[in-house]
Amino acid sequence: MRKYLLIYCLFVSLSIFAQNVEKPQRSPEDIAQRQTAMLKQDLDLTDEQVEQVYVINLKYAQLGRPQNQEQADERIKQKLSDLKAILTEQQYESFLRKMTAMKRMPQGRRIEGQRVETEKRFEAHDSVSIK
């Protein structure tokens, strides 16, 4: 009986330890650069637009996570307004279509798909010069 209890305790402690593994935190600069690189590829941004989009992405990445849904919605509206001022009409419409398509995906698949897409995009544009 002691043997089974010891095995059970070992199993529980290992599973608890495995759950406590933290993901490395990305800096706001890294987040902004990744978002900018994806938009550059998806929307065929000019060099001037890349710089302006990076500034916007950095601004919102530095704000951190919103505290509630209302705050998140307000930030999205503000960011869309900022991006609309920079993008052409065609680029903005393309951006909105992609955002809408991502919202329609189930949450679990979206996260997994985003990672795969992001990795592919960064392999193609590994070094995007922002400044």
C-alpha positions, 0 to 999 in steps of 0.5 A, a space after each residue: 500500500 505504501 508503494 502505491 501511495 508513494 507512486 501516487 504522490 510522485 505522479 501528482 508532484 510531477 504533474 503539478 511541476 509540469 503545469 507550472 512551466 511559464 512561457 517566456 514573456 515577450 517584450 512590447 518591442 518584440 510584439 510590435 515587430 512581429 505584428 508589423 512584419 505580419 502586416 507588412 507581408 499581408 498588406 504589402 506595406 511601403 517602408 514609410 507605412 512599416 515605420 508608422 505601423 510599428 509605432 502604432 503596434 508598439 504603442 498598443 503593445 506597451 499598454 499591456 492586457 486590457 482589464 475588461 472587455 470594454 477596455 479591449 473593445 475601446 483599444 481595438 477601435 482606437 487602433 483600427 482608427 490609427 491604422 486606417 489613417 495610415 493604410 490605403 483603402 484597399 489595404 484597410 479592407 484587406 486587413 478587416 477581411 483577415 481580422 473577420 476571418 480570424 474571429 470566425 475560427 474556433 478559439 483553439 484552432 485559431 491559436 494553433 493556426 496563428 502560430 503556424 502562420 506566424 512561423 511561416 511568415 517569419 521564416 520568409 521575413 526573418 529580418 524586417 528592418 523597422 528603423 
